[in-house]
Amino acid sequence: MIQSSFLRKKALRSAVILMATAMLGSSFNAQATVAKDPMRNLSRGQYVKNMLVGWNLGNTFDGSGTETGWGQPVTTQAMIDAVHAKGIKTLRIPCTWNQHHGASSPWTITPAFINRLAEVVNYGLNDSMYVFINTHHDGTSLYNLSSTDPTVTARVASIWGQIATYFKDYSDYLAFELFNEPNAGASSPYGGGNDVNRAALAAYQTAAIAAIRATGGNNATRMIIVQGISASPIQASTATIPVPDNYTMVSTHTYDPTGFSLNGSPTTWGSKSDSQSVVKNLDNLMSWLATKGKVVVLGEWGNTAADDLASRVKHAYYYAQQVVSHGGVPVWWDNEGFNGKDGFGLLNRKANPPSWQFPTVVQALVDGAKSGVFPPALLTTDVEPSIVNKNSFNGGLAVKAGVINYTLPQASSVSLNIYNMQGKIVSNLVQSNQSAGSYEVKLPTRGVSLGNYILELKAGENSITKRLAIVR
């Protein structure tokens, strides 16, 4: 389950109209053409700030062949609802693909696997959570870092091209994480590897990013998350990570401090020097990322059941707080283990209904993240000005009591659409040429269920999007 010093970690919601039906056919190559979902063109800082705090659906889709292969129950909407209800805004779904694609070119992905994965992605999107999926535990079946191999480059590009094509129309609440702790074939895998290893990883990541972007649509500006060797937060690993555009950002895994977070020795945490060490290490991490977007997804971290409970609470609160304050999002590793030094579990997924095994720890995690002060300097928009013109609409876009209001500064071709979180248009409210002035549109009383949506107003080449929650 865990190996080496960095170690392998092994409501309000009703049915949202058209959530799964259009995307989950018998073959993922047979999807219907749908309207493109609005992409908000958030800067990396805005995106990470919105993610706030996250949780891993560990030992599930990254298991041995099947979703339940490592003893986990089938994932349900109720599980994800429980996570969301606690205040967690991000869902990371580790995914192992090596038993679910062909052995040779074009390495075709098994439809049943990606269709089921999409169902669980939809569980998170139903709750307006940020969701990201990766290639996890694939190792030498997908890549090897001992050299740069053209066949590996083609395989990586093919796998990610297929994943990207399947999810092409999903909203920007879905992100792609290219690998997980990539180190197969690396020298000193937990020390950042060597120049050959880092060059190979950069080549494979570059190929994957290009394959994703080439699918177009929403993938042209979808967030892509990359890691260094072993996702280790050290300068040698971070330096060569490719970040080719404003929609690519870095992830690391920390488990800081290692003795407390991984080995159960010491079992206590909370001294002044403990706190100072956390701040120092995060300061170092962010200085290493200064040329890589200055924000970070802390994709895995946590503490274990082997540790003193009061110390776990203090550590969860302080670490989450400091990650947010340093410009990151803390994503807890949950393997549903509740005992010993491998016990990173917080949510008892087998309980009916799902319940928190360590409620004080998860509450501290969320409260700590909320108490963090995200660096204002990281919230500046770093997208191309031509993509978004924030001054396009004098009256903005407002929704109150079932009525949408907007103002046009000049005559424009206008469309006003409601999309579900999977990128499907569920209602076209306006499609016409309109004169300058103020407008009022009532939300439809039929055809749109209770749930979470994205409202998009387009006028000419400009657009505004807004989250929309339809409740009783």
N, C-alpha and C positions, 0 to 999 in steps of 0.2 A: 504494500500500500504506500509506504514511504521509503525511499532509498536515497543513499548518499547524504552528505551534510546539508545539501539544499533540499533534498528529499522529495520523492514522488508521492504526492498526496493521493493516494488512492484512499357590506360591501355593497360596496355598491357596484354591482355588475350584473347586467342582464345580457342576453344574447345580443351581440352587435351584428347588425344585418350584413349578410354576405361574408362573414369573417373567414370561414375556411373553405366554402364551397368552390370558389373560383380558382383557388391556388392549389388545392389538394386533390388533383385528379389521379388516375391510375398511373399516369406517366408524367414526369415533370417536364417532358419535352412537348406536351400537348396543352399548354396553358392558353387560355383565350387572351386576345389582345385587349388591354384595358387602358383606361386613361392614366396618365402619369400622375403620381401623387406629388403634392407640393413638397419641395425640400426647403428647409428653413435657412440653409446656408449659414449655419452658426459657425462662429470661430471655434477653434479647439478649446479655448478657455471657457466660452459660453457652454459648449457641449459638456465638458467635464464638470463644470459647476452644476449643471442641470442633473447630471447623473447622481450627485451627492454621495450616496453610499450603496454598496452592492452586496450580492450574495451569490455564491456558486452552487449550481445544481450538480454537485460533485458525485463521482462514482456511478454515473447513470448512463448518459450517451457516450461517455468515455470508458465504459466498462468492457467486459469480454464478450463482444459479439452482439449482445442484445441489451435493451434498456434495463432489464432486470438481472443481467448476468452476474453482477456483483452483490446480489441480494437486496437491491432497492426495490420498492414497489413501483408500479406504473405511475408515472407522473400525472397529476390531475390539476385541473383548474383550481381546485380548493387549496392545494399546496401553494400555488403561486399567489393566490388571493391572500393567504395567511402571511406570506412574505411581504407583499405590498401593503397590507393593512398595518403592519408594524412601522411603516414609514420608509421602507427600503425601496429605492427607485430604479435600481439596476439589477438585471438578471444576467449572469454569465452562464452559458451552457457549454461546458467542455464536450467536444465531439471527436470520437475516433472513427476514422473512415476506412482503415485498411482492410476490413472484412466486408466492406460495402461498396467496392468499386472493382472493375475489371483488372485483371493481372497484366494486361498489355494495352498499348495504345488503341483507342483513345481513353482508356481507363474509365469507362462509363460507370457512373454512380447508380447504385440500386435505387429505383424509385421508391420502394416501400420505406427505406430508411430515411431518405430526405423528406418524404411526405409526412412521416411521423414526427421527425424533428420540427418541421414547419408547424405542426399542431401545437407543440410545446412552445415554440417561439410565439405563436399566436396567443397562448395563455398569458404571456408577459405583456404583449401589446394590448390585449384586452384591458389590462389594468394600467395602460399608459406608461409602462416601464420601458426603460432603455434595455435592449437585449443585445448581447453579442455572442457569436459562435466562432469556433476555431477548428484547427486540426490539432488533435491532442493525443499523445501516445502513439503517433504514427511512425515516428523514428525512421529506421532504415527502409520501411516499406514505402515511404514517401520521399525521403531525402537522406543524404549522407554528407557530412561536412569535411570529410578527409580530402575532398577535391571538388572542383566545380565540374559537374558531369552534365553534358547536353541532354541526356535522357531524363535525368532528374529534373532539369529545368523545364522540359516539356511536360513531365508528369505533374509537377507542381502547378504549372500554368493551366493544364487541362482540368485538374481537380477544382482549382479556384475559379476557373472560367465557368464550370458547370454550376458550382454553388452560386456564383454571382448571377448567372442567367436565371436560375430558379427564383431567386429573391429580388430580381431586378426592379420590380415595381413596388417593393415594400418601402414604407416611409423611412426617414432618417433616424427613427428610434431604433432601427436595427443597424448594428455595426459588425464588421468582419475583423477577426483577430487571426493573423496568418498562421502562427504556430503556437506551441506552448513549450516553454523552456527548451528550445531547440539545442541539442548537443550531440546527437548521434554522430559518431565518428570524430568527435572533437578531442583535441589534446587538452588536458586540464579543463574538463567541461564545466567545473564550477569556479574556474579562475579566469574566465573570459576567452578561453581558447587561444589559438595562435593566428597569425596573419592569414594563413591559408584557410583556416576554418571560418574566420570572420568574412573573408572575401566570398567564400562559397555561400554562406548564409545571406549576405547582401545580394548576391546574384539571384538566388532563389526568391528572395522577398521582392526584388525588383521585377522579376518575371511575373510573380503572382499579382502584384499591384497593377502591372500593365494589362494583364489578362482581365482583371476586374474592371478597370477603367474602360477597356475596349468593348465591354458589353453595353456601355452607354446607359441611357435612361437615368434613373436615380443613382446608379452606381458611379456616374461621372463625378458625383460629389458626396458619395457615402463615406462615412468615417472608416478608415482602415487602421488597425492597431498592429504594431510590429514590436518585436522583442530582440534583445541581443542574445548571445550564447547563454543558455540556461535561464534566461530572463533575469540574470544576475545584475544587480544595480552597481556595476563597477565601470569605471571609465573606459577600460580597454574594450569592454563589450559594447558600450553605448556609442563609442566614437564612430563606428562604421555602419550603424543602423541607417538604412535609406529612408529619408523622409522627403519624398520628391514634391509634395504639394501640401496645400493648407488643410487637406482632409486626411492627413496621415499623422498618427501620433504614437508615442512610445508607451509600452507597458513593462513593468518590472514586478518581480515577486520579492518580498523582503523577509517575512518571518523574523522580525526584529524585536527583541534580541533572540538569537538562535537557541541559546540554552533554555530560556523560558518558553519560547513559542514552539519549539520542536522537540526538545529532549526531555522536558519535564525536570530539568535541573539547572538552575534553582527553580523551586516551585512558587516562589513569591516574587512580586514586582511592585515598585511604587516609590522607591527612594528618590531623592533629589538627583542623584547621579544617574539613575535609570531614566528619568525624564530628560536630563541633559543629553544623554546618549542618543535618545530618539531624535531630538531636535538636530543634533550634530549630523547624524546620518542622513536625515532628510535634507538638511542644508547642502550636504555634499552631493546627494542625488540630483537636486534641482540645479546645482551649478554644472554638473555633467550634462544636463539636458538643456542648457542655455541655448544651444544652436539647434535643438530638436523640437522646438515648439513651446518649451518651458512649462508644459503640463504633463501629467503622467497618470496612467491607469495603473493602480496598484492591484493587479489582477488576482493575486492570492496573498493572503496573510491571515493571521489568527493566533489563538492560543488554545491550549488543550485541557481536557478533563483531568489530566494529571496535575494541573496547577491548582494552587489555592484559589477558591472561588472569589474571595474578596479582591485578590490580586488580579484575577482575570477581568473583573468588572472595571477596576482602575485602568488596566492596560487597554481594554477595548475602548473605553471612553477617550483616554488621552491620545492613543495612537490614531484613532479616527479623526479626532479634532485636529491634530497636527498635520495629518495627510491633507485634509481639506485646506488648512491654512497655508500649506506649501504649494497649493495648486494641483492637487491630485484627487482621485476618487478611491476610497478604500473598499475593496471587494473581498469579503470574508470567504475563506475556503471552508465549505461544509460538506463533509463526507458521510454524514449521519453516524459517525462514531461517537459514542457517549462515554467511553472509558479509556483511561490510560493516556499515554503520550501520543497515540494516534487519534485521539478523540476530539476532532475539530467540529463535531456536529452541534448544531444549535436547534434545528427543526426536526421534530420527530415526525417523519413523513408517513410512518406506518400507523400512527394514531388516527382515530376517526372521531372528530375531525382532526386534521394535522395540528399539532400543538408545539410550543417551544419548550424544549428540554431544559434549557438554561435561560429563563426569561430575563433575569437581571443582566446577563451578559449581552443579549441582543438589544435590550433597552439602552444599555450603556453605549453600545456600538452606534445606534441611531442618534442618541442624544449628543454623543461626542461629535459626530459628523455635523449635526445641525448647529453645534456651538462654534464650529470652526469659521474663521473669517477668510473667505476665498480672496486671494490677492486681486484687488481692483485692476491693477495694471495688466492682468492676463485676460481681461474681459473685452479688450478692444477688438473690433472686428478686423479679421485678417483675410477676409475674402475679397475678391476683385470687386471694386466699386461698381462695375458694369453689371454685376449679377443682381445686386440688391440696391435699390434706391429708397432709403428710409423716408425720404421727403415726398414720395410719389403721391400720397393721399393726405390732403390737409386735415381731414376729419378722422383719419385712421380707420380702424375697423373695430367696431364695438358690438357686443351682444348682451342684451339684457331682457329678461322676462320673455324670452322666445322671439325677440325682434332683433334683427341685424341692421346696423346703421353704418353708412360710409359716405364719404364726400369725395367727389372728383374735382380736381382743380381745372380740368379741361376735358373736352369731348374725347371719348375713348371707346375702343372696343372692349367690352367688359364681360368677364365670366365670374360667377360666384358658385363655388362647388363645395360640397361636403364629402370628405373621404374617410373611410375607416382606416384603422391603424395598419392594415396590410396593404394600403395603397390603392384600394378600389374605390371608385367614385360611387357614392350611394344616392346622391341627389344633386342635380344641376338646377340651381335656383335662378340664375340669370345667365343669359347668353345673347347679348345684343349690343348695339351701339348706343351709347348714352351721352347726353350733353353734360356739361359741367353743372355741378350742383350736389345737393344732398339727397340720399336715397334711404328708403326703409324697406326691408324685406322680412316677412314673417317666416319663421322656421316651419317646415312642413309638419302637418299633424299626422300624416300617414307615410309609411315607407321607411322611416328611420326609427330604429329601436332605441331604448335606453342604452347608454354607454358612452365611450370616449371616441372622439373624432378629431379631424383637422379641418378647419374652415379656411378656404383659400379665396382671396379676391385678386383677380388679375385685371389690370387696366393697361392696354397696350403692351409694352415690354416690361412693365413693373408689376410686382406682386407683393402681397402681404398674407401671412398665414397666422392662424391663431388656434390654440387648443380649444376644443369645444366639448363640454360634458353635458349630456342630455339626461336629466334626472326627473323624478316625479315632482 
